[in-house]
Amino acid sequence: MERNWDTIREILLGLEEKRPDKHTLRLSDFPTNRAAEISYHVELLMEAGLIHGQMSKTLSPDPSDFMAIRLTWSGHELLDAIKSDTIWRKTKESFISKGVSMTFDLVKSVAIDISAAYIKGHIGA
């Protein structure tokens, strides 16, 4: 399965926006037809140290469940860089137009640069 940055952003946003009465993000919070995709990306986010949580593993090829508890500092930093829909769209367009693969460090760096340029252009700093 390929890494999908829109799915990564969706999971990070979902974890940040969880309600106070709901302390975890679970597989059941997503459509069942996306279970494999979502579980795969949650596991990637855990491996990258962007979220804390646990994966439930079974011998079945189908995802069992996960419990995403919270974003890490790095997870917050990445999400802060790509949270704005405008900045996210421009970040993706930048990679597409240059034909460059989206890596963690590049996504964060490009999003921060686009944010800075956007802010400068709108507040004249």
Beta strands, then each sheet from edge to edge (+ up, - down):
strand 1: 25-26
strand 2: 51-56
strand 3: 65-71
sheet 1: 1+ 3- 2+
end
